[in-house]
Amino acid sequence: MLLSKYVSTLGRDINLLFYRFYLFLLFLIVGFRDKIGCDWANYAKLFDYERSVNLGSMAIQGEIGFVALTNTLKYFNLSFTHLNVAISFIFFFGFHILAKRQKDPLTFLILAFPILIILLPMSGVRQGAAVGILCIALTCFMDKKLLKYIALVILAGTFHKSAILFLGLAPFIKSNFSFKSVFIAIIALTPLLFLESLNSILSVYTVRYLSSGLESSGAVFRLAMLVLTSLYFFVFLRKQWERDFPEDYKLILIGSLAMLICFPLLALSTTAADRLGFYLIPFQLIILARIQFFSGKYRQLATLFPFILIISTFLIWASFSDFFNACYSPYAMKGF
């Protein structure tokens, strides 16, 4: 992919050709993997456990999108592999909707592979589906399509409840991002504090991540990368971004602030903070993939910065992490 990136500088058509090829290849790799991913065994047991239930029962369980998908596949006597293929399709379809808005889709995909793609649709499949749907929602935010944005966020929440938190961005779609708009958003969102859905989100995070005793050793590094990206945006890119890319400036500004806010959550739980940080990686990727288009004295070095940051992190992770060796190596793939 890196070699293709070098060749793709010859033109956007070549860039798109390589991008589409690798997107489809990664879809196959993720969807048809066999016993790959740290959550493989848990999701396989969950798939075998789920039975056909009525819609009322699904609603009680909460993440009804994932339950409905599972039960639909079981109704047609399809296997757990088909669930992975379906989740892979949801993720990569949503990813593609956001990627094709970028000036360099191939770089966007290359930078997504070492962390986002490996850790979500290749392992945490429910959140992988939620992130894929949220990628589409982000394009609706850019286009100021409020109702579509809200509908997609709710849909993402049916796969992973925590995605509902992105409803907090809805008040900013039609308004400017300022202290006044933040205040209005807080007032508008206050009723959500009393809704069962938000209580459910908090309980899910308490049970799954806070009280479980689980710790994510890589969370510090992944969230530190988010912070570095955010600081780079505020120090070197913000003013020029506002001038050259006004269509998504507000979205990236909010996302950059969220990256900074997410880091202190490590003190509460590394796993919970890490899971929330995954939702911010698409914002990070937009920033990193677009650095190359900003002028500056050290433009060439800045262009290399995203690749050095992401790939060095991946190489260290792959070389020294027991979890990586246990969950992803050696890679195995089922037949089509």
Secondary structure, 3 states (H helix, E strand, C coil): CHHHHHHHHHCHHHHHHHHHHHHHHHHHHHHCECCCCCCHHHHHHHHHHCCCCCHHHHHHHCCHHHHHHHHHHHHCCCCHHHHHHHHHHHHHHHHHHHHCCCCCHHHHHHHHHHHHHHHCCCCCHHHHHHHHHHHHHHHHHHCCCHHHHHHHHHHHHCCCHHHHHHHHHHHHCCCCCCHHHHHHHHHHHHHHHHCHHHHHHHHHHHHHHHCCCCCCCCHHHHHHHHHHHHHHHHHHHHHHHHHHCHHHHHHHHHHHHHHHHHHHHHHCCHHHHHHHHHCCHHHHHHHHHHHHHCCCCCHHHHHHHHHHHHHHHHHHHHHHCHHHHHHCCCCCECCC
